[in-house]
């Protein structure tokens, strides 16, 4: 039994590196190939789903005409500003409530109550208050992203090992040092989880907001194309959202591996 | 030599009507190595935490001699309490950019035989190595008093023995006043100048240990102290 097992592991080792890099792309590539073949052979009517090549050509056309870059940048702008405002407020509230008991007693239960309202249910109210201009979309994204950052910052700070805080105090750290050397780094993994979650909320909120009430942005582009039964552009917008979501997730992940380097140091190289 | 460094007077400590310490009186001399032994719940850790100022007594007082400059106390805990996001060197200097601090930290790492590990993270070290880093960290600010709260409890027997020798050596060379809390009577008999048995919330028994003791003497002292803790009266039978 022992011998064949050891042989197969040594064999596999030789091929691990290229296979590991290639494997995640395998399913998307097969899906796109099947999709293209079905379209070319006429199994899939272009009124149901246009071929990948048609979508790609549409993308090139809209890029050259400047329409895609314009809408993409306005969507990115709304997403980023909304996240910065919402995430900033969420972090600040989470920080204050995590550090101060009085503040926690005063604010936390109200925030938790507000959190349970689905933020997309606020769309009618926000349109009535702010109209359909930029501030409406940005506030929706801000409200949506605020809570995941708040909750994770709050819990991250509350669950810092009290033994480490006691050590810091008995080793004469100042309050500022205690926060920057112990509390913040200890809470950081949890805070980053909140930010990553907020990125997902950010895109879904923006899609809905732009589809319902906008005159620009990727969501508007999709909605507009729907009115003209322009299937290529509708599918293109969906693909763009998928790519944007993936990119923001990659950015969040690289932040994690950069800031949490210490978590990846196993005992292997001891 | 015989000047009092720590003076404990009529200390009482209660937690929600539960008595942890009752009328403890104890004087500890400068440079003395004290071991507090006893069963769990006997009050030895509570007494150490009161001396360290981590908790306040319900009644009574702890006085630390402040005559020579600023008397500094450092605690070494049962768990290493190292910060996992800092390298070993930064755990000593708390990330200070000061060159002298870093150099001093490196010196102390050499002292605990971990000079090559400055850039490692705590997760890359063994349990014994982590406690050596914690010991080096305790020595960073040139303390006069070292409080050890069962720091070797989680280590295997061989590592434990090496750590005992290292701590003893450092305490003697730096003339530290040391208080060691331990449940291991033999450890106390090996290391301490004076063993204090904590039983029923007070210091019920004291034993002075002979200087330059050999293994046999350590065994005798340990057996006598153990008998005292466990209330076994015919001590001579144990030592025979």
Interface residues (C-beta under 8 A of the other chain):
Chain A: X163 X164 X166 X167 X170 X171 X172 X173 X177 X181 X182 X185 X186 X188 X260 X262 X263 X265 X266 X267 X269 X270
Chain B: X52 X53 X54 X74 X75 X77 X79 X81 X83 X84 X85 X86 X94 X95 X120 X121 X123 X124 X125 X126 X137 X141
